[in-house]
């Protein structure tokens, strides 16, 4: 029996501290494209610049084809061997994990997803700025 998982895709609006996120059952290129589609819609077609690590789903052929058709979404990659400690969204993920998983055990994946959504519902832009600064 395999443990159930969820993957959080997210982006921080650097000027305001707002967080845009989506949860998926898997972490593949198709989910990355779905996230970027939702992100582009969220920003109403305005230009979006995302800073990412070098995960394979961030550089796949399918994603590059999608990006070619959506030039208002631009990706910039962090240095390959840069530390996670300098990546603002990683700091947010560490805080999320501490809030959701530290010293607690959810009885189901649905309970865990509810806790994640509760985290984001109560996360203020000011707290995000404090966490990632």
C-alpha positions as CSV (number, residue, x, y, z in Angstrom):
1,X,0.0,0.0,0.0
2,X,1.4,3.4,-1.0
3,X,1.0,6.6,1.0
4,X,-1.3,9.1,-0.5
5,X,0.4,12.4,-1.4
6,X,-0.5,15.9,-2.6
7,X,1.7,18.4,-4.2
8,X,1.4,22.2,-3.7
9,X,2.4,24.4,-6.6
10,X,2.7,28.1,-5.6
11,X,3.9,31.5,-6.5
12,X,4.6,34.6,-4.3
13,X,3.7,38.0,-5.7
14,X,6.9,39.7,-4.7
15,X,5.4,43.3,-4.5
16,X,2.4,42.4,-2.3
17,X,3.2,39.1,-0.6
18,X,0.1,37.5,-2.0
19,X,0.4,33.7,-2.6
20,X,-1.3,31.9,-5.5
21,X,-1.4,28.1,-5.0
22,X,-2.9,25.0,-6.4
23,X,-2.9,21.4,-5.0
24,X,-2.5,18.4,-7.3
25,X,-2.3,14.6,-6.7
26,X,0.9,14.4,-8.7
27,X,3.9,16.5,-9.6
28,X,4.4,16.2,-13.4
29,X,4.6,18.5,-16.3
30,X,0.9,18.3,-16.9
31,X,0.2,19.7,-13.4
32,X,2.8,22.4,-13.9
33,X,1.1,23.5,-17.1
34,X,-2.3,23.4,-15.4
35,X,-0.8,25.6,-12.6
36,X,0.7,28.1,-15.1
37,X,-2.6,28.2,-17.0
38,X,-4.5,29.1,-13.8
39,X,-1.8,31.6,-12.8
40,X,-2.0,33.3,-16.2
41,X,-5.8,33.5,-15.9
42,X,-5.4,34.8,-12.4
43,X,-3.2,37.7,-13.7
44,X,-5.6,38.4,-16.6
45,X,-3.0,37.9,-19.3
46,X,-0.6,40.4,-17.8
47,X,3.1,39.5,-18.0
48,X,4.2,37.1,-15.3
49,X,7.9,36.4,-14.4
50,X,8.5,33.2,-12.4
51,X,11.8,32.3,-10.7
52,X,12.2,28.5,-10.5
53,X,14.6,25.8,-9.6
54,X,15.8,23.3,-12.2
55,X,13.3,20.6,-11.5
56,X,12.7,18.5,-14.6
57,X,9.0,19.6,-14.8
58,X,10.1,23.2,-15.0
59,X,12.1,22.5,-18.2
60,X,10.3,19.7,-20.0
61,X,9.7,19.8,-23.7
62,X,5.9,20.0,-23.2
63,X,6.3,22.9,-20.9
64,X,8.6,24.7,-23.3
65,X,6.0,24.2,-26.1
66,X,3.3,25.6,-23.8
67,X,5.5,28.6,-22.9
68,X,6.1,29.4,-26.6
69,X,2.3,29.7,-27.0
70,X,2.1,31.9,-23.9
71,X,4.8,34.5,-24.2
72,X,3.4,36.6,-21.3
73,X,4.7,33.9,-18.9
74,X,8.5,34.0,-18.6
75,X,10.6,31.6,-16.5
76,X,14.0,32.4,-15.0
77,X,16.0,29.7,-13.3
78,X,17.9,29.9,-10.0
79,X,21.5,28.8,-10.2
80,X,21.7,25.0,-10.4
81,X,23.6,24.5,-7.2
82,X,22.0,27.4,-5.2
83,X,20.9,26.7,-1.7
84,X,17.2,26.2,-1.0
85,X,17.7,28.5,1.9
86,X,17.8,31.5,-0.5
87,X,14.7,30.5,-2.4
88,X,11.7,32.5,-1.0
89,X,9.1,30.0,-1.9
90,X,11.1,27.2,-0.2
91,X,10.9,29.3,3.0
92,X,7.1,29.4,2.7
93,X,7.0,25.6,2.1
94,X,9.1,25.0,5.3
95,X,6.7,27.1,7.3
96,X,3.7,25.3,5.7
97,X,5.2,21.9,6.6
98,X,5.8,23.1,10.2
99,X,2.2,24.3,10.5
100,X,0.5,21.3,8.9
101,X,2.8,18.4,9.8
102,X,4.7,19.2,13.0
103,X,3.6,17.2,15.9
104,X,0.4,16.1,14.3
105,X,-0.9,13.3,12.3
106,X,-3.9,13.7,9.9
107,X,-6.2,10.7,9.7
108,X,-6.8,11.1,6.0
109,X,-5.5,12.9,2.9
110,X,-8.6,15.0,2.9
111,X,-7.9,16.2,6.4
112,X,-4.3,17.0,5.4
113,X,-5.6,19.0,2.4
114,X,-8.1,20.8,4.6
115,X,-5.2,21.8,6.9
116,X,-3.2,23.1,4.0
117,X,-6.1,25.1,2.7
118,X,-6.7,26.5,6.2
119,X,-3.0,27.5,6.3
120,X,-3.4,29.5,3.1
121,X,-6.7,31.0,4.1
122,X,-5.1,32.5,7.2
123,X,-1.8,33.4,5.6
124,X,-1.5,37.2,5.3
125,X,0.7,39.0,2.8
126,X,2.5,40.6,5.7
127,X,3.3,37.2,7.1
128,X,4.6,36.0,3.7
129,X,6.9,39.0,3.5
130,X,8.2,38.3,7.0
131,X,8.8,34.6,6.2
132,X,10.6,35.1,2.9
133,X,12.6,38.2,3.7
